[in-house]
């Protein structure tokens, strides 16, 4: 049995008109904004049905404008919330970076402070670019004692050579 298509389309348009009248009633009672806020998906679907129908666009233009306005307000709120979240995350990154740098500097200070007074002196002369022989002459100690101090410094600061010691002391890397 084939149903007449015209009757179905006419009924569909009448149902849409009834829905539109209901929406206009909500608007006249100033309840439409709240209802859209609670049932946004329904209203967006209704609008797409109205746009697909043969109804004159002027009959539902108010609903289009209302949905566009309320959607833009909703999007603005979400954008503002996103900005605050991004600002909070940026603050956290800056704070975390500050903590990392501070911790690294303290760790470097602690490793240097584990050196004996003589080892700190030898380290300082190494950082000035002095050779082992120059260090020995300046501190009035033997060359083998300088080498022993340097071995202890390298071990305590976890470096393998003068270049690493310089990089670790100045905080640069190559």
C-alpha positions as CSV (number, residue, x, y, z in Angstrom):
1,X,0.0,0.0,0.0
2,X,1.5,3.3,-1.1
3,X,0.8,6.3,1.2
4,X,0.3,9.7,-0.3
5,X,3.4,11.8,0.1
6,X,1.6,15.1,0.1
7,X,-0.4,14.3,3.3
8,X,2.8,13.3,5.1
9,X,4.6,16.5,4.1
10,X,1.5,18.6,5.1
11,X,1.3,16.9,8.5
12,X,5.1,17.4,9.0
13,X,4.7,21.1,8.3
14,X,1.8,21.4,10.7
15,X,3.8,19.7,13.4
16,X,6.7,22.1,12.8
17,X,4.3,25.0,13.0
18,X,2.9,23.7,16.3
19,X,6.4,23.5,17.6
20,X,7.2,27.0,16.4
21,X,4.0,28.3,18.1
22,X,5.2,26.7,21.3
23,X,8.6,28.3,20.9
24,X,7.0,31.7,20.3
25,X,4.9,31.2,23.5
26,X,8.0,30.5,25.5
27,X,9.6,33.6,24.0
28,X,6.6,35.7,25.0
29,X,6.8,34.4,28.5
30,X,10.6,35.1,28.6
31,X,11.3,31.4,29.2
32,X,12.9,30.6,25.9
33,X,16.5,31.5,26.8
34,X,16.4,29.2,29.9
35,X,14.8,26.4,27.9
36,X,17.4,26.7,25.1
37,X,20.1,26.6,27.8
38,X,18.7,23.3,29.1
39,X,17.8,21.8,25.7
40,X,20.2,23.3,23.2
41,X,20.5,20.1,21.1
42,X,16.7,20.0,20.7
43,X,16.5,23.6,19.5
44,X,19.4,23.2,17.1
45,X,17.7,20.1,15.6
46,X,14.4,21.9,15.4
47,X,16.1,24.8,13.6
48,X,17.7,22.4,11.1
49,X,14.2,20.8,10.5
50,X,12.7,24.3,10.0
51,X,15.5,25.2,7.5
52,X,15.0,21.9,5.6
53,X,11.2,22.5,5.4
54,X,9.2,24.6,2.9
55,X,8.3,27.1,5.6
56,X,9.1,30.8,5.0
57,X,12.4,31.6,6.7
58,X,10.9,34.7,8.2
59,X,8.6,32.6,10.3
60,X,11.5,31.1,12.3
61,X,14.1,33.9,11.8
62,X,13.7,35.0,15.4
63,X,14.7,31.5,16.6
64,X,17.8,31.6,14.3
65,X,18.8,34.9,15.8
66,X,18.2,33.7,19.4
67,X,20.2,30.5,18.9
68,X,23.0,32.4,17.2
69,X,23.1,35.0,20.1
70,X,22.9,32.4,22.9
71,X,25.5,30.2,21.1
72,X,27.9,33.1,20.8
73,X,27.5,33.9,24.5
74,X,28.1,30.3,25.4
75,X,31.2,30.2,23.1
76,X,32.5,33.5,24.7
77,X,32.1,31.9,28.2
78,X,34.0,28.8,27.0
79,X,36.7,31.0,25.4
80,X,37.1,33.1,28.6
81,X,37.3,29.8,30.7
82,X,39.9,28.5,28.2
83,X,41.9,31.7,28.6
84,X,42.0,31.4,32.4
85,X,43.0,27.7,32.1
86,X,45.8,28.7,29.7
87,X,46.9,31.5,32.0
88,X,47.0,29.1,35.0
89,X,49.0,26.5,33.0
90,X,51.4,29.2,31.9
91,X,51.9,30.3,35.5
92,X,52.5,26.6,36.5
93,X,55.1,26.2,33.8
94,X,56.9,29.4,34.9
95,X,56.8,28.3,38.5
96,X,58.0,24.8,37.7
97,X,60.8,26.3,35.6
98,X,61.8,28.5,38.5
99,X,61.8,25.6,40.9
100,X,63.9,23.5,38.5
101,X,66.5,26.2,38.0
102,X,66.6,26.9,41.8
103,X,67.0,23.2,42.5
104,X,69.8,22.9,39.9
105,X,71.6,25.8,41.4
106,X,71.3,24.5,44.9
107,X,72.5,21.1,43.8
108,X,75.5,22.7,42.1
109,X,76.2,24.7,45.3
110,X,75.9,21.5,47.3
111,X,78.3,19.6,45.1
112,X,80.9,22.4,45.2
113,X,80.5,22.6,49.0
114,X,81.4,18.9,49.4
115,X,84.9,19.9,48.2
116,X,87.5,20.5,50.8
117,X,89.0,24.0,51.1
118,X,92.1,23.0,49.1
119,X,90.0,21.3,46.4
120,X,87.9,24.4,46.0
121,X,91.1,26.4,45.6
122,X,92.4,24.0,43.0
123,X,89.0,24.0,41.2
124,X,89.1,27.9,41.2
125,X,92.6,27.8,39.6
126,X,91.5,25.2,37.0
127,X,88.6,27.5,36.1
128,X,91.1,30.4,35.7
129,X,92.8,28.2,33.0
130,X,95.9,27.4,35.0
131,X,97.9,24.2,34.2
132,X,98.7,21.6,36.8
133,X,102.3,22.9,37.1
134,X,101.1,26.5,37.6
135,X,98.7,25.3,40.3
136,X,101.4,23.4,42.1
137,X,103.8,26.4,42.0
138,X,101.1,28.8,43.2
139,X,99.9,26.6,46.1
140,X,103.5,25.4,47.0
141,X,102.5,21.8,46.6
142,X,103.8,18.9,44.5
143,X,102.5,18.1,41.0
144,X,101.2,14.7,42.3
145,X,99.2,16.4,45.1
146,X,97.6,18.7,42.4
147,X,96.8,15.6,40.4
148,X,95.3,13.9,43.5
149,X,93.1,17.0,44.2
150,X,92.0,17.1,40.6
151,X,91.0,13.4,40.7
152,X,89.0,14.0,43.9
153,X,87.3,17.1,42.4
154,X,86.4,15.2,39.2
155,X,85.0,12.3,41.3
156,X,83.0,14.5,43.7
157,X,81.6,16.7,40.9
158,X,81.1,13.8,38.5
159,X,83.1,15.2,35.7
160,X,85.7,13.5,33.5
161,X,87.9,16.5,32.4
162,X,88.6,20.2,32.6
163,X,86.2,21.0,29.8
164,X,83.3,19.3,31.6
165,X,84.3,21.0,34.9
166,X,84.2,24.4,33.1
167,X,80.8,23.6,31.5
168,X,79.3,22.4,34.8
169,X,80.7,25.4,36.6
170,X,79.4,28.0,34.1
171,X,76.2,26.1,33.3
172,X,77.0,26.0,29.6
173,X,77.1,23.0,27.3
174,X,78.4,22.3,23.8
